[in-house]
């Protein structure tokens, strides 16, 4: 088959990792694979390393710009007309709309849309949520099939008219990867061997709830017995740094910035935290589980499909910094519980969330 994957941005968040993994595995099975995207970020670099053809859309970004996006839409239409793929597999809202319009216009026989998280679940004004719901419905209706990466995501939309039979659940899957040792990881992050480290890898965006984590950290770390390490970058970085300063916790919070393949450093952490306000089915939790870490995460999106609270991790309600604080205290004071939860999560990830399973189920829809 000739398969084109489409995604708006070429940074390396969860959706980009999904595209990269699928493109690499689909190519390895002998199919003709290309990736259509905006920018020249980490995704493009990694695809080039795998000799996967990248078709860059000049100036294509996440923000809507009706005047300047018209020539970009025309570029997508011309590209798809020239390529004539058997399958167009699109990801992210903006590429979803542009790809479906172009693909339908050209009569592409199999247009797949993967929803990695519904934007209407983000904190927004009601009118925005209603508008986003309408365009989400239109995207699903116009695609031939829509992949939801969690059961929760499917439940959010399956009651909408005319789309129930278009929805399929294919959960994200993980390929085993090498982890640096605890000492090596801490050396790279400039942490001492004996510090107690709570960490996260999350884009510095409001939906990741890192402000909630900082509020919990004030209470948890009154005696400065631990450090919080936040890996990645994003639009909220300056706000979060200022917040840490105003709360008086700057000396125990490390903003490590973007680190390529940060997952290799997961053994540096004693506890992994993901306090998101919205999620699909986050790769980073699969990676933290693979590393055998005890996890505290918010009860949103597909996270409860990974974490069974009290069995292989701890779930807290979103926005609840008190529950997050209490959970941090509980885990820090019980090393045995840390090991039990981490071991149980690792077992579940290896058993239920393999990349092989994800690829097999996805290609079955092609």
N, C-alpha and C positions, 0 to 999 in steps of 0.2 A: 504493500500500500504506500501511497504518497501521503504523508501526514505533516500538516503545519500546526505548530503550537503557537498561540498568540497570547501575549501578556503586555500590560501597559508599560510598566517600569522594569528596568534591568538591575535594580539593586538585588539583595539576596535575602529577602524575607521568606516566610513560609510558602507563599504562593510561587515564588521564583524557584525555591528548592524543589517544589512539586514538579514544575515544568522541566527543570534540569534533570531530575531523576527519571521522569517519564521519557523525555527525549533520548537520554542516554540508553535506557533499557530498550526502548522501541527500536532505536538504530541497531543495537546489538543483535536484535532478532531478524535483521536483514531488510527492514523497511527504509524507505527514503524519507528522511526527517529534516525539517527546517524549523527555526523559531523566529517569529515575527514580534519585534518589541521596540520600545523607545529607549534611547540612551545608550551608553556604552559602559555600564556598570559591571559589577562582579559576575552577574549571570552571563554576560557576553564573554567575559574572560574565561569562565569555566567551560562554556560551550565550545569556545575555540580550542581549548586544551583537549577536548574530546572529538575534535574535527567534525563538529556539528555546525551546519551552515546557519548563519544568523542573518536575517534581513532586518536592517535597522530602519525605523520610521523616523525621519528627521523631525526633531522638535516635539515628539509625542510624549506627553506627561500626564500626570494624574488629574491636574486641575482642568476644568472645562474652560474652553476659549473658543467660542463659536466662530469668530472671524478667522482665527489662525488654524482651527482644527479642520476646516473645510478642505484645504489642500492635503492634509494628512489623511483624511478619509479617502480622498481621491487616490492617494498613493497606495492605500490598502486595497482599494478596488482594483487598481491596475495590477498590483502584485498578485492578487488571487486570480485575476483573469489570466495572467501569464502562467502561473504555477498550476492551476486546476487540480488542487489536492483532492484525494478521495475522502480525507477526513480533515476538518478544521476544528481544532480543540482549543477553545478560548478560555481565558482566565482573567478575573478582575472586571469591575463594573464597566469602565470606559471601553476597554478592548472588547468586552462582551457586547456592548451596544454596537460599536463600529464593525466588529467581526460578523455579527449576526445580520446586520443590514447588508453588508457587502456580500456575505455568503449566500443569503437568500436571493439577492439581486442577480447573482451569477449562477444560481441553481446548483450550488454545491450540495451533494446528496446526504452528507452526514456532518452536521454541525453539533459539536458537543460543547456544553458550557459547564465549567466547574465553579461552584459557589464555595468560597473558602470562609465565608462569614457574611452575615446579612448586615448591611450598613444601617438598616432601620432599627437594629438593636442597640445602636450607639446612643449616648445621651444627646438628643437633638430636640428642637422645637417640633411640635406635633405636625405642623404643615409639611416640614421637611420629611418626617417619617412617612407620612401618607404619600408624598410624591415619590420617595424612594421605593415604597412598596409597589406603587403602580408600575414604575419602570422595571423593577425586579420581576414582577408578574409578566410584563411584556417580553422581557428577555427569555424567561423560561418558556413562555408560550411559543416564541419564535424559534428557539433552538429545537433540534430534533430530540435531544436527550440532555438532561441536566444532572450532573453528579453532585450530590451533597456529601460532604466529607464526614458527616456525623448524623446519627438518628435524630438528634435534637434539631438540626438544621432542616431536615425533611419535615418534621412535625410543624415547624414554624410556617410552612407554606402549603402543605398538602391539601388544606381545605379550600384553597383558592380555586376559582372556576377553570375548568378545561385543562388542568396541568398535571393532575395526579398521576397519570400513566407515563408522564415524561420524566419522573423523578426516580433516581437510583442512588443507593448509598454505597459508596466505596471509600472506606476509611484510609487515611494516610498510612504509609508503611515505611519502615526504616531498614536500611542496609547496615549491617554491623560495621563499626569504624574503630580505629585505633585511638585509645585514650592515653594521654601522657600521665605519668605517675603523679601522685599528690605533690611530691617535692618539686618535680619539674614544672608542674602547672603553677605552683605558688611562686617559683622563681621567676617565671615569665610575667606573672602579674605583680611582682615585687611585693609579695606577702611573706611574712615570716612563717616558719614551719609550725609553730605552736599556737598561732592565733585561731580563734573560732570564727569561721567565715560563713556568712549567709550570702547567697548569691543569686543572681538572675541574669538571663540573656533575653533582652526584650527591646524592641524598637522604642525609643523615647517618644511615645505618642500617648495622648490622653486615654485611649482605650486600654492601654496596658496597666493602668491603675498604679503607677509607680509613686504618685503622690500619696496614695493610701498606705503604701509600704513605708514611706518616710514618716508618716504620722505614727504608725505602729512602732517604728524604730526608735522614736523619741522615748517611748515608755519602756520598750524592751532593753534598751542599752543605756540606761541611766548611769550605770557604774562603768561604762566603757569597757565591757568585757569581750566585745566582739567587733567585727567589721562587716559592713555591707558592701558588696561589690556588684556594680551594675555595668554589664557589658552591652555595648551597642551605642548607636547614635540616633538622632532624630530631632524633630522640630521643637520638642519640649525640653531639650537639654538645658538651655539657659534658665528657664523657669524652675526646673528641678534643682539646679545648682543653687539658685537664689533661695528656694524653699529650704534646702538643707542648711544654708547659712542662717536664715531667719529662725530656724528651729534649734540652732546651736549644735548641729550634729555633723558639720562638715568634716571634722577630724576623724570621724569613724565611717564615713561614706566615701567610697572610691568610684568615681565615674571613669571607667576604663576605656570608654570610647569603642568604636567599631574594631573588632578583631576578626580577621578572616579565619574561618573554621574554629570559632570560639568553643565549639562543642568538644574539641580535643582537650580543653582545659577544665572540664567539668569536675574532675577529681580534686580540684583546688577547694571546692565547696564542702561544707559539712551539711548544709541544708539548702535546698533549692526552693525558691518562691516565685509564683506567678499569680499576681493579684489582679488579673484582667477584668475589665468591665464587659468585654465582648471577645469571643473566640469562635473559631470553627472547630478544628481539631489540631491543636498546636504541635508542630514537629518538636519544639524545644522540650516539651514534656516527655515525648517519646525518647529523646536523647538523654534527658536527665534520668529517666527510668533505666535506660540501657546502661548508664554509668553507675546504677545502683544507689542513687541518692534518695534520701527521704524528701518528700515533696509536700509543700503547702500550696494550694491553688484555690482560686475562686470557683464557685459552683456556677459556671456559665458555659453555654455552647456545648461542645462535645467533651469538655473536660471530665464530667462524671462518667463518661464512657471509657475513660482511661483510669481514673482514680476512684476506687471504692473506699470511701472515707473510713478510716480506722483499720482498714485491712492492708492497703498498699499505699497509703498517703493520707493527707488531711485536707478536707474541703471546707472552705468558709464562704459565707455569703459575700457577694460583691459589695464594695463600699464599706465593709465592716472592719475597720482597723482594730477594734477591740478584740474581735475573734482572731485576727491575724496575730496580734500581740500575744494573746493567750496561747495560741498554737506554737509560736516561736519559743515561749517559755517552756511549754510541755516537752518539746523535742530537745531543746538544749539540755534540759535536766535529766533526760533519759536516753543514754547512749544505746541501750538495748533496744528501745523502741525505734530509734533511728535505723539500726541495722535490720530490724524485722521489716519495717515498712519499705526500706530501700530494696531489700532482697525480694520481697513479694512483688514489687512493681517491676523489677528487672525480669522476673519470671513471666509476668503477664505480657510485657512488651515483646519479648522474644517469641512467645507463643501465639499472640493474636495480631501483632502489627508488623508483619514482615513486608518488605518492599516487593518481594516476589508475588505475594497475594494481591497487593494493590495493582501491580502491573497486569497480572492475569485478569482480574476483574474489570479493569479499565479497557484493555484491548478486546475483551468480549463485547463491549459496547460499540466498538468500531466496525 
